Amino acid sequence: MAASNPRDCRPDGAIAPRKDESPSVGAAGSLGLAISENSDFGTEHNEGEWMRQVELTAVATFGPDPCTKAQAAAHEAGHVVVARALGATVTGARIFRSQAGGREIWLGRNHYVPARGFRAATATQDPGLVLRAAMHNLAGFAGELLAGMSHPSSSIDERLLAGRYCEDVATSEGVSKAEIVMRVGRFCEMVLLGNRRAFEVTRGHLFFRHRLTQDEATRMLASVKATHDAHTAKGMHHE
């Protein structure tokens, strides 16, 4: 697939939003998780196959993820902005060409050091940490939504993982999964809309340069305020 062309890029590197782009990602972000609502989560031994089957079903229903260059840039920008809002130190990100099914696609990677480390925990032990994992996973798809470049078949693995984490927190907190999913979606909405300029500059930089260094991330995300460390399923507040 041919690389996407930039849209109305401003001198500061930000990509101007299209007129038809949605100004809100929260509700749509929550709908993006709906694919996991009626699916049985896989066990330790078959989770990979379960995710693959869900992806195949989505592709058969909606077609393949376009995986355009602009979409990849928006996806990784969503990840790094939300990661910074969660207090993480963003150490880099990149987008790159690949091949799938005989077509050119664009993929991406991001790297960060979480504010609370990589310690594994269950929702019973630390619901806030598991909730953060859901937010980190949904952030890329939320970035695509904000840029008007999401697709029903994109980010299936991350969206399913976010849904699983939401389900774990819901069980621990004694509330519905839908309530936790909405909280996660609203958090991503609040962060990305509240830091729209940082998001646009970051995705524009990734689109043209393909790589974001730690120094560049520190500069571009300087205006993104980190959340309080006391971050639980029942309280999401900015510093």
C-alpha positions as CSV (number, residue, x, y, z in Angstrom):
1,M,0.0,0.0,0.0
2,A,1.3,3.4,-0.9
3,A,2.3,5.7,2.0
4,S,-0.3,8.2,3.0
5,N,0.2,11.8,2.1
6,P,0.3,14.5,4.8
7,R,-2.7,16.7,5.3
8,D,-2.4,20.4,5.6
9,C,0.8,20.2,7.7
10,R,1.5,23.4,9.6
11,P,5.0,24.9,10.0
12,D,5.2,23.6,13.6
13,G,4.9,20.0,12.4
14,A,1.4,19.5,13.5
15,I,-1.1,18.0,11.1
16,A,-4.3,20.0,10.9
17,P,-7.4,17.9,11.7
18,R,-9.8,17.2,8.9
19,K,-13.2,18.9,8.9
20,D,-14.9,15.5,9.4
21,E,-12.7,14.4,12.3
22,S,-14.6,13.7,15.5
23,P,-13.9,16.1,18.4
24,S,-14.5,13.4,21.0
25,V,-12.9,10.0,21.5
26,G,-14.3,8.8,24.8
27,A,-17.6,7.3,23.6
28,A,-16.1,5.9,20.5
29,G,-13.1,4.6,22.4
30,S,-15.5,2.7,24.7
31,L,-17.3,1.4,21.6
32,G,-14.0,0.3,20.3
33,L,-13.8,-2.2,23.2
34,A,-17.2,-3.6,22.5
35,I,-15.6,-6.3,20.4
36,S,-14.5,-7.9,23.6
37,E,-17.8,-7.5,25.5
38,N,-19.4,-10.8,24.2
39,S,-16.2,-12.8,23.8
40,D,-14.8,-15.3,26.2
41,F,-11.4,-14.3,27.3
42,G,-8.7,-16.9,26.5
43,T,-6.9,-18.9,29.0
44,E,-3.1,-18.8,29.5
45,H,-2.8,-21.5,26.9
46,N,-5.1,-20.3,24.1
47,E,-5.3,-16.5,24.5
48,G,-3.1,-16.0,21.5
49,E,-5.4,-18.1,19.3
50,W,-8.5,-16.5,20.7
51,M,-7.1,-13.0,19.8
52,R,-6.3,-14.3,16.3
53,Q,-9.8,-15.6,15.8
54,V,-11.3,-12.3,16.9
55,E,-9.0,-10.5,14.5
56,L,-10.0,-12.8,11.7
57,T,-13.7,-12.2,12.4
58,A,-13.2,-8.4,12.4
59,V,-11.3,-8.6,9.1
60,A,-14.0,-10.8,7.5
61,T,-16.7,-8.3,8.7
62,F,-15.0,-4.9,8.2
63,G,-12.0,-5.6,6.0
64,P,-8.3,-5.4,6.9
65,D,-6.8,-2.6,9.0
66,P,-5.5,0.0,6.4
67,C,-2.3,0.4,8.5
68,T,-1.4,3.7,6.7
69,K,1.5,5.9,7.6
70,A,-0.7,8.6,9.0
71,Q,-2.7,6.1,11.1
72,A,0.5,4.6,12.5
73,A,1.8,8.1,13.5
74,A,-1.5,8.9,15.2
75,H,-1.5,5.6,17.0
76,E,2.0,6.0,18.5
77,A,1.3,9.7,19.3
78,G,-1.7,8.5,21.3
79,H,0.4,6.0,23.2
80,V,3.1,8.4,24.2
81,V,0.8,11.3,25.2
82,V,-1.3,9.1,27.4
83,A,1.9,7.4,28.8
84,R,3.2,10.8,29.8
85,A,-0.1,11.7,31.4
86,L,0.2,8.6,33.4
87,G,3.6,9.8,34.7
88,A,5.7,7.6,32.5
89,T,9.1,8.7,31.1
90,V,8.8,8.3,27.3
91,T,12.1,7.1,25.9
92,G,11.2,6.9,22.3
93,A,8.8,5.9,19.5
94,R,9.0,5.0,15.8
95,I,6.9,4.1,12.8
96,F,8.2,1.8,10.0
97,R,7.2,0.1,6.8
98,S,6.4,-3.6,6.7
99,Q,4.6,-6.1,4.5
100,A,1.4,-8.1,5.1
101,G,-0.5,-10.2,2.6
102,G,1.5,-8.7,-0.3
103,R,0.7,-5.1,0.6
104,E,2.8,-2.4,2.3
105,I,1.7,-1.4,5.8
106,W,3.0,0.9,8.5
107,L,3.5,-0.2,12.0
108,G,4.9,1.4,15.1
109,R,6.6,0.9,18.5
110,N,6.8,3.1,21.6
111,H,9.0,2.8,24.6
112,Y,8.5,4.3,28.1
113,V,9.3,3.7,31.7
114,P,6.1,3.6,33.8
115,A,5.8,5.8,36.8
116,R,5.0,2.8,39.0
117,G,7.4,0.3,37.3
118,F,6.6,-2.9,35.5
119,R,5.5,-4.8,38.6
120,A,2.9,-7.4,37.8
121,A,-0.2,-7.3,40.0
122,T,-3.8,-8.5,40.0
123,A,-6.8,-6.2,40.2
124,T,-7.4,-7.4,43.7
125,Q,-3.8,-6.4,44.7
126,D,-3.6,-3.1,42.9
127,P,-6.6,-2.1,40.8
128,G,-5.0,1.2,39.9
129,L,-2.0,-0.5,38.3
130,V,-4.2,-2.8,36.2
131,L,-6.4,0.2,35.2
132,R,-3.3,2.0,34.0
133,A,-2.5,-1.0,31.9
134,A,-5.9,-0.7,30.3
135,M,-5.3,3.0,29.6
136,H,-1.9,2.3,28.1
137,N,-3.4,-0.3,25.8
138,L,-6.3,1.7,24.6
139,A,-4.3,4.9,24.0
140,G,-3.1,4.0,20.5
141,F,-6.6,3.3,19.2
142,A,-7.8,6.5,20.9
143,G,-5.1,8.4,19.0
144,E,-6.4,6.9,15.8
145,L,-10.0,8.0,16.7
146,L,-9.0,11.5,17.5
147,A,-7.2,11.8,14.2
148,G,-10.2,10.4,12.3
149,M,-8.2,7.3,11.2
150,S,-9.5,4.5,13.2
151,H,-10.8,1.2,11.7
152,P,-12.8,-1.6,13.3
153,S,-10.0,-4.1,12.6
154,S,-7.2,-1.9,14.0
155,S,-5.5,-2.5,17.3
156,I,-7.4,-5.7,18.0
157,D,-4.8,-7.1,20.4
158,E,-4.5,-3.9,22.5
159,R,-8.3,-3.4,22.6
160,L,-8.9,-6.9,23.8
161,L,-6.2,-6.6,26.5
162,A,-7.7,-3.3,27.6
163,G,-11.1,-5.0,27.8
164,R,-9.6,-7.9,29.9
165,Y,-8.0,-5.5,32.3
166,C,-11.3,-3.6,32.6
167,E,-13.1,-6.8,33.4
168,D,-10.5,-7.7,36.1
169,V,-10.9,-4.3,37.7
170,A,-14.7,-4.4,37.5
171,T,-14.7,-7.8,39.3
172,S,-12.4,-6.5,42.0
173,E,-14.4,-3.3,42.5
174,G,-17.8,-4.9,42.3
175,V,-19.0,-2.8,39.4
176,S,-19.9,-3.5,35.8
177,K,-17.3,-3.9,33.2
178,A,-19.1,-1.3,31.1
179,E,-18.5,1.3,33.8
180,I,-14.8,0.6,33.9
181,V,-14.6,0.7,30.1
182,M,-16.3,4.1,30.1
183,R,-13.9,5.4,32.7
184,V,-10.9,4.3,30.7
185,G,-12.3,5.7,27.5
186,R,-13.1,9.0,29.2
187,F,-9.6,9.2,30.6
188,C,-8.1,8.8,27.2
189,E,-10.5,11.4,25.9
190,M,-9.6,13.9,28.6
191,V,-5.9,13.4,28.1
192,L,-5.8,13.6,24.3
193,L,-8.3,16.5,23.9
194,G,-6.7,18.3,26.8
195,N,-3.3,17.9,25.2
196,R,-4.4,18.3,21.5
197,R,-1.4,20.4,20.5
198,A,1.1,18.0,22.0
199,F,-0.7,15.1,20.2
200,E,-0.7,16.9,16.9
201,V,2.9,18.0,17.0
202,T,4.0,14.5,18.1
203,R,2.1,12.7,15.3
204,G,3.3,15.2,12.7
205,H,6.9,14.6,13.9
206,L,6.5,10.9,13.6
207,F,4.8,11.1,10.2
208,F,7.8,13.1,8.7
209,R,10.7,11.9,10.8
210,H,9.5,8.3,11.6
211,R,11.3,8.4,14.9
212,L,10.9,10.2,18.2
213,T,13.9,10.3,20.6
214,Q,13.7,10.7,24.3
215,D,15.0,14.3,24.1
216,E,12.4,15.1,21.5
217,A,9.6,13.4,23.5
218,T,10.6,15.4,26.6
219,R,10.4,18.6,24.7
220,M,7.2,17.9,22.8
221,L,5.3,16.4,25.8
222,A,6.5,19.1,28.3
223,S,3.0,20.5,28.6
224,V,1.4,17.2,29.4
225,K,0.6,17.1,33.1
226,A,1.0,13.8,34.9
227,T,-1.8,12.2,37.0
228,H,-1.6,11.7,40.7
229,D,0.1,8.4,41.7
230,A,-2.9,7.5,43.8
231,H,-4.8,6.4,40.6
232,T,-7.5,3.9,41.2
233,A,-10.7,2.7,39.5
234,K,-12.7,5.2,41.6
235,G,-10.6,8.3,41.1
236,M,-8.9,9.7,38.1
237,H,-7.5,13.2,38.7
238,H,-4.9,15.4,37.2
239,E,-2.2,17.1,39.3
